[in-house]
Every structure is written in structure tokens, then in C-alpha cells.
Amino acid sequence: MLIALHRNARTTPAVRAEIAASSETAPVLAQRYGITEQTVYKWKKREVFGDRPHTAHRLQTVLTPAQEVIVVHLRRTRTTCFLGWRTAMALPVLNTREDLDAIAGTPEYTDFIAYLKGSLVRLVDTQTYPEGYGEPGYEGEPLAPVWSEVEDLSTVERFGFTKAEILAM
């Protein structure tokens, strides 16, 4: 069986599984395997013992959806200098309801209203964590987050809309 470990790995998946299953303390295991206590805690929390990819888990996007709508609109309606989108982002285009009303009837307006609809709720972790959870040395059971939707009208209200108006659009 071929095992692909990154070049600095000091443990194999089999050793990692032993660490996770062991009831010995972190300092004892760290000394035995020549690793740090923090590494022991990391492997005790995991259920899969292979190396995780070192690539980004999500794309490193530069623009938020709202910024993208603004840039697309500016590209279609204005000529920007060699600075490109940085210049476009410096222009106050959609800061008020009047700015939004100025592009009414365009695809950008429709896109931005869709963005506003998506901003009505956000997810919040409502799990109750014991003291010291997530700190080095914590030895309790790992807890999964409990996600709850919370209404957030701040972005909608910034543009002078009510929740009912946005949902009716």
C-alpha cells in the first residue's frame, strides 16, 4: 500500500490512529512519537488520519457579490483608467437607494436585488461550548457546531427597503 505523506510528516496514518485511540496523556504520546502536544490533540480530534490537502479550501475571491455587481455595471457604463476595477471600486456607485434606483431595469439591478434577498438571513453557531474548548490541553468530547438562521436586515435597511419589499420583488 502506498502512503502519500507530506515531506515533514513525522507520523503515519497508523500511528495517528493509535494516538487517537490511546487513553494516555498528550505529553506521554508526544514524547513517544517525537511530536508536539498540539499535534497529539489534533489527531485525537480527527476521525480520518490521512494528510489533508494543503491547497486552499475555497477560492480566494477578491470581490464580494455586491462589489462584482458594481464592477460589471461600471464596465458597461463607464470608462475606467488603467487601474481597472480598483478605480471602479473607489467610485461611490451603490451607496444609497438613489444609486440603486439609477440602475433600475438593468441586469445589474436584478442581480443586486437577488443579493439583497440572500442577505436577509445569516448563519450563527449556537452551540454551547464548555470552558477551555478549542484550547490546547482540552480533553473533552469534540462538539459539532449547531447552525441557526438569524434574520439580519442591516444590508436591506441600508438601502431603504423593508423585508416585505425585498421579498415582493
Residue, then its C-alpha position, 0 to 999 in steps of 0.5 A: m500500500l502506498i502512503a502519500l505523506h507530506r515531506n515533514a510528516r513525522t507520523t503515519p496514518a497508523v500511528r495517528a490512529e493509535i494516538a487517537a485511540s490511546s487513553e494516555t496523556a498528550p505529553v506521554l504520546a508526544q514524547r513517544y512519537g517525537i511530536t508536539e502536544q498540539t499535534v497529539y490533540k489534533w489527531k485525537k480530534r480527527e476521525v480520518f488520519g490521512d494528510r489533508p490537502h494543503t491547497a486552499h479550501r475555497l477560492q480566494t475571491v477578491l470581490t464580494p457579490a455586491q462589489e462584482v455587481i458594481v464592477v460589471h455595471l461600471r464596465r458597461t457604463r463607464t470608462t475606467c483608467f488603467l487601474g481597472w476595477r480598483t478605480a471602479m471600486a473607489l467610485p461611490v456607485l451603490n451607496t444609497r437607494e438613489d444609486l440603486d434606483a439609477i440602475a433600475g431595469t438593468p441586469e445589474y439591478t436584478d442581480f443586486i436585488a437577488y443579493l439583497k434577498g440572500s442577505l436577509v438571513r445569516l448563519v450563527d453557531t449556537q452551540t454551547y461550548p464548555e470552558g477551555y474548548g478549542e484550547p490546547g490541553y482540552e480533553g473533552e468530547p469534540l462538539a459539532p457546531v449547531w447552525s441557526e438562521v438569524e434574520d439580519l436586515s442591516t444590508v436591506e435597511r441600508f438601502g431603504f427597503t423593508k423585508a416585505e419589499i425585498l421579498a415582493m420583488 
